[in-house]
Amino acid sequence: MGRLGAGAREGRDVRRLRRVLAAVAAAVVVLGVLLIVVFPTRTYFAQRASIADAEYELHRLDDERQRLEARVEDLQSSEAVEEIARGDYGMVYPGEEPYGILPTPPPEIDLPDVWPFDALEEHLADTRS
């Protein structure tokens, strides 16, 4: 009877060993799938996002370049240079008299003669003079 029990025990040990080996093999397969499929896929999507960002930046820079080229072409005319010189820098031709128009003053504020408006009205009068 001892022999029959030892054979059954060996059979159980072999089955247990096979289950453990099957579990380890399954874990290795799952890890292999992760390494082969999932991680490169994440890298692929990150690269796609990076490419999309770079293409957007390229289009933006191309639009800016076209705008600047149009501005350079516009500045080749003497009329545009004269307009900038007169408008931005106040330059005039010899014999012309430059003048400037002051902006209109802010309108008077009619405040009540009670606290705290009386102090505010005095302060506003001091800043206008």
N, CA, C and O atoms as CSV, one atom per row, in Angstrom:
chain,resi,resn,atom,element,x,y,z
A,1,MET,N,N,0.787,-1.174,0.000
A,1,MET,CA,C,0.000,0.000,0.000
A,1,MET,C,C,0.838,1.250,0.000
A,1,MET,O,O,0.428,2.273,-0.548
A,2,GLY,N,N,1.965,1.190,0.584
A,2,GLY,CA,C,2.856,2.327,0.607
A,2,GLY,C,C,3.330,2.691,-0.772
A,2,GLY,O,O,3.537,3.858,-1.106
A,3,ARG,N,N,3.499,1.625,-1.585
A,3,ARG,CA,C,3.964,1.887,-2.958
A,3,ARG,C,C,2.890,2.554,-3.783
A,3,ARG,O,O,3.182,3.474,-4.548
A,4,LEU,N,N,1.681,2.121,-3.649
A,4,LEU,CA,C,0.599,2.703,-4.418
A,4,LEU,C,C,0.389,4.155,-4.005
A,4,LEU,O,O,0.103,5.005,-4.849
A,5,GLY,N,N,0.525,4.441,-2.741
A,5,GLY,CA,C,0.395,5.809,-2.243
A,5,GLY,C,C,1.504,6.690,-2.762
A,5,GLY,O,O,1.280,7.865,-3.052
A,6,ALA,N,N,2.718,6.134,-2.885
A,6,ALA,CA,C,3.843,6.928,-3.388
A,6,ALA,C,C,3.637,7.254,-4.853
A,6,ALA,O,O,3.979,8.355,-5.284
A,7,GLY,N,N,3.090,6.337,-5.630
A,7,GLY,CA,C,2.836,6.584,-7.058
A,7,GLY,C,C,1.774,7.656,-7.247
A,7,GLY,O,O,1.883,8.501,-8.136
A,8,ALA,N,N,0.748,7.616,-6.409
A,8,ALA,CA,C,-0.313,8.630,-6.495
A,8,ALA,C,C,0.242,9.996,-6.125
A,8,ALA,O,O,-0.103,11.013,-6.728
A,9,ARG,N,N,1.122,9.997,-5.106
A,9,ARG,CA,C,1.726,11.250,-4.678
A,9,ARG,C,C,2.597,11.813,-5.794
A,9,ARG,O,O,2.581,13.016,-6.058
A,10,GLU,N,N,3.359,10.935,-6.448
A,10,GLU,CA,C,4.206,11.396,-7.551
A,10,GLU,C,C,3.348,11.945,-8.684
A,10,GLU,O,O,3.720,12.934,-9.315
A,11,GLY,N,N,2.214,11.323,-8.948
A,11,GLY,CA,C,1.295,11.796,-9.991
A,11,GLY,C,C,0.758,13.181,-9.660
A,11,GLY,O,O,0.651,14.045,-10.530
A,12,ARG,N,N,0.415,13.380,-8.365
A,12,ARG,CA,C,-0.065,14.702,-7.944
A,12,ARG,C,C,1.033,15.737,-8.061
A,12,ARG,O,O,0.792,16.867,-8.487
A,13,ASP,N,N,2.246,15.347,-7.678
A,13,ASP,CA,C,3.370,16.279,-7.775
A,13,ASP,C,C,3.642,16.663,-9.228
A,13,ASP,O,O,3.947,17.815,-9.536
A,14,VAL,N,N,3.527,15.680,-10.108
A,14,VAL,CA,C,3.760,15.958,-11.536
A,14,VAL,C,C,2.678,16.889,-12.067
A,14,VAL,O,O,2.971,17.809,-12.831
A,15,ARG,N,N,1.422,16.656,-11.667
A,15,ARG,CA,C,0.324,17.522,-12.125
A,15,ARG,C,C,0.490,18.940,-11.570
A,15,ARG,O,O,0.257,19.922,-12.273
A,16,ARG,N,N,0.889,19.031,-10.319
A,16,ARG,CA,C,1.114,20.338,-9.703
A,16,ARG,C,C,2.251,21.065,-10.420
A,16,ARG,O,O,2.157,22.262,-10.691
A,17,LEU,N,N,3.324,20.334,-10.724
A,17,LEU,CA,C,4.457,20.919,-11.433
A,17,LEU,C,C,4.026,21.384,-12.823
A,17,LEU,O,O,4.454,22.443,-13.284
A,18,ARG,N,N,3.193,20.608,-13.481
A,18,ARG,CA,C,2.708,21.003,-14.807
A,18,ARG,C,C,1.850,22.268,-14.722
A,18,ARG,O,O,1.956,23.144,-15.580
A,19,ARG,N,N,1.002,22.369,-13.695
A,19,ARG,CA,C,0.172,23.568,-13.514
A,19,ARG,C,C,1.034,24.800,-13.271
A,19,ARG,O,O,0.786,25.868,-13.830
A,20,VAL,N,N,2.048,24.635,-12.430
A,20,VAL,CA,C,2.952,25.763,-12.146
A,20,VAL,C,C,3.687,26.175,-13.412
A,20,VAL,O,O,3.807,27.361,-13.718
A,21,LEU,N,N,4.183,25.164,-14.152
A,21,LEU,CA,C,4.890,25.475,-15.396
A,21,LEU,C,C,3.956,26.130,-16.414
A,21,LEU,O,O,4.372,27.026,-17.148
A,22,ALA,N,N,2.692,25.685,-16.463
A,22,ALA,CA,C,1.716,26.284,-17.380
A,22,ALA,C,C,1.437,27.735,-16.985
A,22,ALA,O,O,1.323,28.605,-17.848
A,23,ALA,N,N,1.327,27.994,-15.675
A,23,ALA,CA,C,1.094,29.365,-15.210
A,23,ALA,C,C,2.283,30.258,-15.542
A,23,ALA,O,O,2.109,31.396,-15.979
A,24,VAL,N,N,3.494,29.738,-15.333
A,24,VAL,CA,C,4.698,30.512,-15.657
A,24,VAL,C,C,4.763,30.770,-17.158
A,24,VAL,O,O,5.095,31.874,-17.588
A,25,ALA,N,N,4.448,29.754,-17.951
A,25,ALA,CA,C,4.460,29.917,-19.406
A,25,ALA,C,C,3.422,30.948,-19.840
A,25,ALA,O,O,3.689,31.767,-20.719
A,26,ALA,N,N,2.236,30.910,-19.224
A,26,ALA,CA,C,1.196,31.893,-19.554
A,26,ALA,C,C,1.656,33.301,-19.186
A,26,ALA,O,O,1.425,34.247,-19.940
A,27,ALA,N,N,2.304,33.444,-18.033
A,27,ALA,CA,C,2.809,34.754,-17.623
A,27,ALA,C,C,3.867,35.255,-18.597
A,27,ALA,O,O,3.897,36.439,-18.934
A,28,VAL,N,N,4.732,34.354,-19.045
A,28,VAL,CA,C,5.763,34.737,-20.016
A,28,VAL,C,C,5.115,35.161,-21.328
A,28,VAL,O,O,5.552,36.129,-21.950
A,29,VAL,N,N,4.073,34.442,-21.755
A,29,VAL,CA,C,3.373,34.795,-22.994
A,29,VAL,C,C,2.709,36.169,-22.851
A,29,VAL,O,O,2.805,37.003,-23.751
A,30,VAL,N,N,2.042,36.400,-21.725
A,30,VAL,CA,C,1.395,37.697,-21.498
A,30,VAL,C,C,2.433,38.811,-21.488
A,30,VAL,O,O,2.223,39.861,-22.096
A,31,LEU,N,N,3.543,38.594,-20.809
A,31,LEU,CA,C,4.612,39.587,-20.780
A,31,LEU,C,C,5.166,39.826,-22.183
A,31,LEU,O,O,5.450,40.962,-22.561
A,32,GLY,N,N,5.315,38.757,-22.941
A,32,GLY,CA,C,5.788,38.897,-24.324
A,32,GLY,C,C,4.830,39.710,-25.170
A,32,GLY,O,O,5.256,40.554,-25.958
A,33,VAL,N,N,3.529,39.458,-25.011
A,33,VAL,CA,C,2.528,40.229,-25.754
A,33,VAL,C,C,2.603,41.701,-25.357
A,33,VAL,O,O,2.524,42.581,-26.214
A,34,LEU,N,N,2.754,41.968,-24.071
A,34,LEU,CA,C,2.887,43.356,-23.627
A,34,LEU,C,C,4.101,44.023,-24.258
A,34,LEU,O,O,4.021,45.153,-24.742
A,35,LEU,N,N,5.209,43.324,-24.248
A,35,LEU,CA,C,6.432,43.905,-24.802
A,35,LEU,C,C,6.344,44.099,-26.308
A,35,LEU,O,O,6.868,45.077,-26.840
A,36,ILE,N,N,5.686,43.175,-26.995
A,36,ILE,CA,C,5.641,43.229,-28.455
A,36,ILE,C,C,4.524,44.150,-28.958
A,36,ILE,O,O,4.702,44.811,-29.981
A,37,VAL,N,N,3.385,44.210,-28.272
A,37,VAL,CA,C,2.226,44.934,-28.793
A,37,VAL,C,C,1.958,46.238,-28.047
A,37,VAL,O,O,1.890,47.298,-28.669
A,38,VAL,N,N,1.807,46.179,-26.749
A,38,VAL,CA,C,1.313,47.327,-25.997
A,38,VAL,C,C,2.332,48.459,-25.945
A,38,VAL,O,O,1.990,49.597,-26.265
A,39,PHE,N,N,3.542,48.187,-25.561
A,39,PHE,CA,C,4.517,49.262,-25.406
A,39,PHE,C,C,4.850,49.938,-26.733
A,39,PHE,O,O,4.926,51.166,-26.766
A,40,PRO,N,N,5.051,49.213,-27.818
A,40,PRO,CA,C,5.260,49.899,-29.103
A,40,PRO,C,C,4.028,50.688,-29.553
A,40,PRO,O,O,4.164,51.721,-30.208
A,41,THR,N,N,2.839,50.215,-29.209
A,41,THR,CA,C,1.627,50.943,-29.573
A,41,THR,C,C,1.578,52.285,-28.860
A,41,THR,O,O,1.206,53.295,-29.457
A,42,ARG,N,N,1.946,52.299,-27.599
A,42,ARG,CA,C,1.990,53.563,-26.859
A,42,ARG,C,C,2.991,54.513,-27.495
A,42,ARG,O,O,2.718,55.705,-27.635
A,43,THR,N,N,4.139,53.995,-27.877
A,43,THR,CA,C,5.150,54.817,-28.533
A,43,THR,C,C,4.620,55.343,-29.866
A,43,THR,O,O,4.847,56.500,-30.218
A,44,TYR,N,N,3.916,54.489,-30.601
A,44,TYR,CA,C,3.345,54.886,-31.889
A,44,TYR,C,C,2.370,56.050,-31.716
A,44,TYR,O,O,2.431,57.024,-32.467
A,45,PHE,N,N,1.471,55.955,-30.730
A,45,PHE,CA,C,0.510,57.033,-30.514
A,45,PHE,C,C,1.197,58.304,-30.041
A,45,PHE,O,O,0.793,59.400,-30.430
A,46,ALA,N,N,2.214,58.183,-29.221
A,46,ALA,CA,C,2.966,59.364,-28.785
A,46,ALA,C,C,3.655,60.026,-29.974
A,46,ALA,O,O,3.696,61.253,-30.064
A,47,GLN,N,N,4.191,59.227,-30.876
A,47,GLN,CA,C,4.838,59.782,-32.061
A,47,GLN,C,C,3.814,60.444,-32.979
A,47,GLN,O,O,4.098,61.483,-33.575
A,48,ARG,N,N,2.637,59.857,-33.097
A,48,ARG,CA,C,1.585,60.482,-33.918
A,48,ARG,C,C,1.196,61.838,-33.353
A,48,ARG,O,O,1.009,62.793,-34.106
A,49,ALA,N,N,1.072,61.932,-32.035
A,49,ALA,CA,C,0.732,63.211,-31.412
A,49,ALA,C,C,1.849,64.225,-31.638
A,49,ALA,O,O,1.587,65.396,-31.909
A,50,SER,N,N,3.076,63.777,-31.526
A,50,SER,CA,C,4.215,64.663,-31.751
A,50,SER,C,C,4.253,65.151,-33.195
A,50,SER,O,O,4.551,66.318,-33.449
A,51,ILE,N,N,3.955,64.274,-34.131
A,51,ILE,CA,C,3.923,64.659,-35.548
A,51,ILE,C,C,2.801,65.668,-35.795
A,51,ILE,O,O,2.991,66.634,-36.534
A,52,ALA,N,N,1.651,65.454,-35.192
A,52,ALA,CA,C,0.532,66.390,-35.360
A,52,ALA,C,C,0.902,67.763,-34.815
A,52,ALA,O,O,0.598,68.780,-35.439
A,53,ASP,N,N,1.555,67.801,-33.654
A,53,ASP,CA,C,1.998,69.077,-33.089
A,53,ASP,C,C,2.999,69.763,-34.004
A,53,ASP,O,O,2.925,70.973,-34.214
A,54,ALA,N,N,3.930,68.998,-34.545
A,54,ALA,CA,C,4.944,69.571,-35.434
A,54,ALA,C,C,4.310,70.087,-36.726
A,54,ALA,O,O,4.714,71.134,-37.233
A,55,GLU,N,N,3.325,69.369,-37.262
A,55,GLU,CA,C,2.646,69.835,-38.474
A,55,GLU,C,C,1.865,71.117,-38.209
A,55,GLU,O,O,1.861,72.023,-39.042
A,56,TYR,N,N,1.204,71.200,-37.054
A,56,TYR,CA,C,0.492,72.428,-36.696
A,56,TYR,C,C,1.471,73.591,-36.605
A,56,TYR,O,O,1.203,74.669,-37.136
A,57,GLU,N,N,2.594,73.383,-35.943
A,57,GLU,CA,C,3.605,74.438,-35.807
A,57,GLU,C,C,4.162,74.826,-37.177
A,57,GLU,O,O,4.407,76.006,-37.430
A,58,LEU,N,N,4.362,73.856,-38.053
A,58,LEU,CA,C,4.857,74.136,-39.402
A,58,LEU,C,C,3.866,75.008,-40.171
A,58,LEU,O,O,4.267,75.968,-40.829
A,59,HIS,N,N,2.578,74.679,-40.094
A,59,HIS,CA,C,1.565,75.490,-40.778
A,59,HIS,C,C,1.508,76.897,-40.196
A,59,HIS,O,O,1.377,77.872,-40.936
A,60,ARG,N,N,1.604,77.005,-38.886
A,60,ARG,CA,C,1.570,78.324,-38.249
A,60,ARG,C,C,2.767,79.161,-38.694
A,60,ARG,O,O,2.622,80.341,-39.013
A,61,LEU,N,N,3.945,78.547,-38.714
A,61,LEU,CA,C,5.142,79.271,-39.133
A,61,LEU,C,C,5.086,79.626,-40.619
A,61,LEU,O,O,5.569,80.684,-41.022
A,62,ASP,N,N,4.504,78.753,-41.428
A,62,ASP,CA,C,4.370,79.054,-42.851
A,62,ASP,C,C,3.437,80.243,-43.063
A,62,ASP,O,O,3.718,81.111,-43.889
A,63,ASP,N,N,2.332,80.289,-42.323
A,63,ASP,CA,C,1.427,81.441,-42.407
A,63,ASP,C,C,2.134,82.720,-41.976
A,63,ASP,O,O,1.982,83.762,-42.612
A,64,GLU,N,N,2.900,82.640,-40.903
A,64,GLU,CA,C,3.651,83.808,-40.419
A,64,GLU,C,C,4.681,84.250,-41.458
A,64,GLU,O,O,4.862,85.447,-41.681
A,65,ARG,N,N,5.351,83.299,-42.088
A,65,ARG,CA,C,6.339,83.633,-43.121
A,65,ARG,C,C,5.666,84.337,-44.292
A,65,ARG,O,O,6.192,85.323,-44.808
A,66,GLN,N,N,4.510,83.838,-44.714
A,66,GLN,CA,C,3.792,84.471,-45.817
A,66,GLN,C,C,3.350,85.881,-45.452
A,66,GLN,O,O,3.415,86.789,-46.280
A,67,ARG,N,N,2.900,86.066,-44.217
A,67,ARG,CA,C,2.492,87.404,-43.766
A,67,ARG,C,C,3.680,88.351,-43.783
A,67,ARG,O,O,3.564,89.492,-44.232
A,68,LEU,N,N,4.827,87.881,-43.292
A,68,LEU,CA,C,6.021,88.726,-43.264
A,68,LEU,C,C,6.534,89.023,-44.670
A,68,LEU,O,O,7.010,90.127,-44.932
A,69,GLU,N,N,6.442,88.053,-45.575
A,69,GLU,CA,C,6.858,88.306,-46.956
A,69,GLU,C,C,5.969,89.368,-47.598
A,69,GLU,O,O,6.460,90.222,-48.336
A,70,ALA,N,N,4.667,89.320,-47.323
A,70,ALA,CA,C,3.758,90.338,-47.844
A,70,ALA,C,C,4.092,91.701,-47.252
A,70,ALA,O,O,4.023,92.713,-47.949
A,71,ARG,N,N,4.451,91.732,-45.986
A,71,ARG,CA,C,4.824,93.004,-45.336
A,71,ARG,C,C,6.105,93.556,-45.949
A,71,ARG,O,O,6.205,94.760,-46.187
A,72,VAL,N,N,7.091,92.689,-46.208
A,72,VAL,CA,C,8.341,93.123,-46.840
A,72,VAL,C,C,8.048,93.688,-48.224
A,72,VAL,O,O,8.592,94.724,-48.606
A,73,GLU,N,N,7.191,93.008,-48.968
A,73,GLU,CA,C,6.841,93.489,-50.309
A,73,GLU,C,C,6.134,94.835,-50.229
A,73,GLU,O,O,6.374,95.715,-51.056
A,74,ASP,N,N,5.261,95.000,-49.231
A,74,ASP,CA,C,4.557,96.266,-49.048
A,74,ASP,C,C,5.534,97.382,-48.699
A,74,ASP,O,O,5.372,98.514,-49.154
A,75,LEU,N,N,6.538,97.072,-47.901
A,75,LEU,CA,C,7.496,98.105,-47.484
A,75,LEU,C,C,8.470,98.486,-48.593
A,75,LEU,O,O,9.263,99.411,-48.416
A,76,GLN,N,N,8.430,97.805,-49.719
A,76,GLN,CA,C,9.287,98.178,-50.842
A,76,GLN,C,C,8.787,99.451,-51.523
A,76,GLN,O,O,9.544,100.101,-52.243
A,77,SER,N,N,7.530,99.812,-51.306
A,77,SER,CA,C,6.992,101.025,-51.937
A,77,SER,C,C,7.308,102.239,-51.071
A,77,SER,O,O,7.301,102.164,-49.842
A,78,SER,N,N,7.585,103.355,-51.734
A,78,SER,CA,C,7.925,104.580,-50.999
A,78,SER,C,C,6.708,105.131,-50.264
A,78,SER,O,O,6.861,105.814,-49.252
A,79,GLU,N,N,5.494,104.844,-50.759
A,79,GLU,CA,C,4.292,105.338,-50.083
A,79,GLU,C,C,4.152,104.708,-48.693
A,79,GLU,O,O,3.799,105.390,-47.731
A,80,ALA,N,N,4.426,103.422,-48.597
A,80,ALA,CA,C,4.318,102.746,-47.301
A,80,ALA,C,C,5.373,103.257,-46.335
A,80,ALA,O,O,5.087,103.455,-45.154
A,81,VAL,N,N,6.586,103.473,-46.821
A,81,VAL,CA,C,7.650,103.992,-45.955
A,81,VAL,C,C,7.292,105.392,-45.486
A,81,VAL,O,O,7.492,105.725,-44.318
A,82,GLU,N,N,6.760,106.221,-46.391
A,82,GLU,CA,C,6.369,107.583,-46.011
A,82,GLU,C,C,5.253,107.555,-44.973
A,82,GLU,O,O,5.275,108.326,-44.014
A,83,GLU,N,N,4.286,106.674,-45.163
A,83,GLU,CA,C,3.176,106.572,-44.210
A,83,GLU,C,C,3.680,106.195,-42.818
A,83,GLU,O,O,3.228,106.757,-41.820
A,84,ILE,N,N,4.604,105.256,-42.748
A,84,ILE,CA,C,5.157,104.850,-41.448
A,84,ILE,C,C,5.968,105.984,-40.843
A,84,ILE,O,O,5.862,106.256,-39.647
A,85,ALA,N,N,6.786,106.653,-41.668
A,85,ALA,CA,C,7.616,107.747,-41.157
A,85,ALA,C,C,6.754,108.876,-40.619
A,85,ALA,O,O,7.063,109.443,-39.571
A,86,ARG,N,N,5.687,109.207,-41.314
A,86,ARG,CA,C,4.811,110.292,-40.850
A,86,ARG,C,C,3.983,109.857,-39.637
A,86,ARG,O,O,3.899,110.584,-38.646
A,87,GLY,N,N,3.379,108.686,-39.716
A,87,GLY,CA,C,2.461,108.253,-38.660
A,87,GLY,C,C,3.144,107.829,-37.377
A,87,GLY,O,O,2.726,108.222,-36.288
A,88,ASP,N,N,4.196,107.026,-37.499
A,88,ASP,CA,C,4.820,106.469,-36.296
A,88,ASP,C,C,5.917,107.353,-35.718
A,88,ASP,O,O,6.136,107.369,-34.507
A,89,TYR,N,N,6.607,108.090,-36.590
A,89,TYR,CA,C,7.777,108.840,-36.124
A,89,TYR,C,C,7.610,110.348,-36.224
A,89,TYR,O,O,8.515,111.086,-35.834
A,90,GLY,N,N,6.483,110.828,-36.732
A,90,GLY,CA,C,6.228,112.261,-36.790
A,90,GLY,C,C,7.152,113.014,-37.740
A,90,GLY,O,O,7.371,114.211,-37.560
A,91,MET,N,N,7.688,112.348,-38.729
A,91,MET,CA,C,8.604,112.994,-39.668
A,91,MET,C,C,7.803,113.766,-40.720
A,91,MET,O,O,6.704,113.365,-41.102
A,92,VAL,N,N,8.379,114.883,-41.179
A,92,VAL,CA,C,7.751,115.711,-42.210
A,92,VAL,C,C,8.806,116.095,-43.236
A,92,VAL,O,O,10.007,116.002,-42.981
A,93,TYR,N,N,8.338,116.525,-44.395
A,93,TYR,CA,C,9.255,117.021,-45.425
A,93,TYR,C,C,9.740,118.412,-45.028
A,93,TYR,O,O,9.059,119.114,-44.280
A,94,PRO,N,N,10.899,118.813,-45.517
A,94,PRO,CA,C,11.363,120.185,-45.236
A,94,PRO,C,C,10.326,121.197,-45.731
A,94,PRO,O,O,9.787,121.077,-46.831
A,95,GLY,N,N,10.068,122.179,-44.899
A,95,GLY,CA,C,9.093,123.206,-45.234
A,95,GLY,C,C,7.710,122.907,-44.688
A,95,GLY,O,O,6.881,123.816,-44.620
A,96,GLU,N,N,7.426,121.682,-44.298
A,96,GLU,CA,C,6.133,121.354,-43.698
A,96,GLU,C,C,6.206,121.607,-42.197
A,96,GLU,O,O,7.270,121.508,-41.586
A,97,GLU,N,N,5.082,121.927,-41.628
A,97,GLU,CA,C,5.031,122.185,-40.188
A,97,GLU,C,C,4.261,121.054,-39.508
A,97,GLU,O,O,3.084,120.838,-39.798
A,98,PRO,N,N,4.922,120.338,-38.609
A,98,PRO,CA,C,4.208,119.253,-37.923
A,98,PRO,C,C,3.271,119.805,-36.852
A,98,PRO,O,O,3.562,120.824,-36.227
A,99,TYR,N,N,2.182,119.144,-36.654
A,99,TYR,CA,C,1.262,119.507,-35.589
A,99,TYR,C,C,0.620,118.239,-35.058
A,99,TYR,O,O,0.552,117.215,-35.739
A,100,GLY,N,N,0.158,118.337,-33.844
A,100,GLY,CA,C,-0.501,117.204,-33.213
A,100,GLY,C,C,-1.831,117.640,-32.641
A,100,GLY,O,O,-1.974,118.776,-32.189
A,101,ILE,N,N,-2.781,116.772,-32.656
A,101,ILE,CA,C,-4.101,117.068,-32.109
A,101,ILE,C,C,-4.221,116.328,-30.788
A,101,ILE,O,O,-4.080,115.107,-30.723
A,102,LEU,N,N,-4.484,117.093,-29.742
A,102,LEU,CA,C,-4.624,116.499,-28.414
A,102,LEU,C,C,-5.978,115.805,-28.296
A,102,LEU,O,O,-6.958,116.237,-28.904
A,103,PRO,N,N,-6.028,114.754,-27.532
A,103,PRO,CA,C,-7.323,114.093,-27.329
A,103,PRO,C,C,-8.241,114.967,-26.488
A,103,PRO,O,O,-7.782,115.817,-25.725
A,104,THR,N,N,-9.520,114.753,-26.634
A,104,THR,CA,C,-10.473,115.534,-25.845
A,104,THR,C,C,-10.326,115.169,-24.377
A,104,THR,O,O,-10.063,114.014,-24.041
A,105,PRO,N,N,-10.496,116.156,-23.504
A,105,PRO,CA,C,-10.388,115.848,-22.071
A,105,PRO,C,C,-11.572,114.990,-21.638
A,105,PRO,O,O,-12.628,115.009,-22.270
A,106,PRO,N,N,-11.390,114.246,-20.565
A,106,PRO,CA,C,-12.507,113.424,-20.083
A,106,PRO,C,C,-13.653,114.319,-19.626
A,106,PRO,O,O,-13.416,115.438,-19.172
A,107,PRO,N,N,-14.874,113.851,-19.736
A,107,PRO,CA,C,-16.017,114.680,-19.340
A,107,PRO,C,C,-16.025,114.911,-17.833
A,107,PRO,O,O,-15.511,114.110,-17.052
A,108,GLU,N,N,-16.624,116.027,-17.458
A,108,GLU,CA,C,-16.762,116.342,-16.035
A,108,GLU,C,C,-17.709,115.335,-15.386
A,108,GLU,O,O,-18.693,114.904,-15.987
A,109,ILE,N,N,-17.392,114.976,-14.162
A,109,ILE,CA,C,-18.221,114.027,-13.429
A,109,ILE,C,C,-18.997,114.804,-12.380
A,109,ILE,O,O,-18.406,115.503,-11.556
A,110,ASP,N,N,-20.304,114.685,-12.407
A,110,ASP,CA,C,-21.146,115.370,-11.428
A,110,ASP,C,C,-21.419,114.405,-10.282
A,110,ASP,O,O,-22.268,113.519,-10.383
A,111,LEU,N,N,-20.677,114.595,-9.181
A,111,LEU,CA,C,-20.811,113.712,-8.023
A,111,LEU,C,C,-21.657,114.381,-6.951
A,111,LEU,O,O,-21.678,115.609,-6.867
A,112,PRO,N,N,-22.347,113.610,-6.138
A,112,PRO,CA,C,-23.112,114.195,-5.024
A,112,PRO,C,C,-22.170,114.862,-4.014
A,112,PRO,O,O,-20.995,114.508,-3.924
A,113,ASP,N,N,-22.698,115.828,-3.257
A,113,ASP,CA,C,-21.895,116.565,-2.275
A,113,ASP,C,C,-21.911,115.896,-0.906
A,113,ASP,O,O,-21.887,116.597,0.105
A,114,VAL,N,N,-21.950,114.595,-0.836
A,114,VAL,CA,C,-21.938,113.879,0.433
A,114,VAL,C,C,-20.707,113.001,0.492
A,114,VAL,O,O,-20.078,112.708,-0.525
A,115,TRP,N,N,-20.376,112.587,1.705
A,115,TRP,CA,C,-19.230,111.706,1.904
A,115,TRP,C,C,-19.491,110.396,1.198
A,115,TRP,O,O,-20.641,109.959,1.232
A,116,PRO,N,N,-18.593,109.753,0.590
A,116,PRO,CA,C,-17.173,109.988,0.346
A,116,PRO,C,C,-16.913,110.714,-0.973
A,116,PRO,O,O,-15.765,110.885,-1.381
A,117,PHE,N,N,-17.992,111.140,-1.636
A,117,PHE,CA,C,-17.825,111.721,-2.965
A,117,PHE,C,C,-17.159,113.090,-2.926
A,117,PHE,O,O,-16.505,113.474,-3.896
A,118,ASP,N,N,-17.307,113.847,-1.818
A,118,ASP,CA,C,-16.671,115.164,-1.765
A,118,ASP,C,C,-15.146,115.038,-1.796
A,118,ASP,O,O,-14.480,115.834,-2.457
A,119,ALA,N,N,-14.581,114.047,-1.091
A,119,ALA,CA,C,-13.128,113.843,-1.111
A,119,ALA,C,C,-12.680,113.354,-2.488
A,119,ALA,O,O,-11.619,113.743,-2.975
A,120,LEU,N,N,-13.473,112.520,-3.097
A,120,LEU,CA,C,-13.139,112.031,-4.435
A,120,LEU,C,C,-13.161,113.173,-5.446
A,120,LEU,O,O,-12.300,113.240,-6.323
A,121,GLU,N,N,-14.131,114.065,-5.331
A,121,GLU,CA,C,-14.218,115.201,-6.254
A,121,GLU,C,C,-13.016,116.125,-6.086
A,121,GLU,O,O,-12.492,116.645,-7.071
A,122,GLU,N,N,-12.576,116.333,-4.842
A,122,GLU,CA,C,-11.376,117.148,-4.609
A,122,GLU,C,C,-10.145,116.479,-5.220
A,122,GLU,O,O,-9.313,117.143,-5.838
A,123,HIS,N,N,-10.039,115.187,-5.047
A,123,HIS,CA,C,-8.896,114.452,-5.607
A,123,HIS,C,C,-8.892,114.534,-7.135
A,123,HIS,O,O,-7.839,114.728,-7.743
A,124,LEU,N,N,-10.047,114.390,-7.746
A,124,LEU,CA,C,-10.129,114.483,-9.206
A,124,LEU,C,C,-9.788,115.887,-9.685
A,124,LEU,O,O,-9.150,116.048,-10.725
A,125,ALA,N,N,-10.203,116.891,-8.945
A,125,ALA,CA,C,-9.882,118.270,-9.329
A,125,ALA,C,C,-8.376,118.508,-9.242
A,125,ALA,O,O,-7.813,119.214,-10.078
A,126,ASP,N,N,-7.717,117.920,-8.230
A,126,ASP,CA,C,-6.261,118.079,-8.090
A,126,ASP,C,C,-5.513,117.390,-9.227
A,126,ASP,O,O,-4.504,117.909,-9.706
A,127,THR,N,N,-5.989,116.246,-9.658
A,127,THR,CA,C,-5.277,115.518,-10.713
A,127,THR,C,C,-5.480,116.159,-12.078
A,127,THR,O,O,-4.642,115.982,-12.962
A,128,ARG,N,N,-6.555,116.888,-12.274
A,128,ARG,CA,C,-6.810,117.535,-13.572
A,128,ARG,C,C,-6.037,118.838,-13.714
A,128,ARG,O,O,-5.798,119.302,-14.828
A,129,SER,N,N,-5.654,119.415,-12.617
A,129,SER,CA,C,-4.942,120.702,-12.734
A,129,SER,C,C,-3.449,120.541,-12.740
A,129,SER,O,O,-2.722,121.530,-12.832
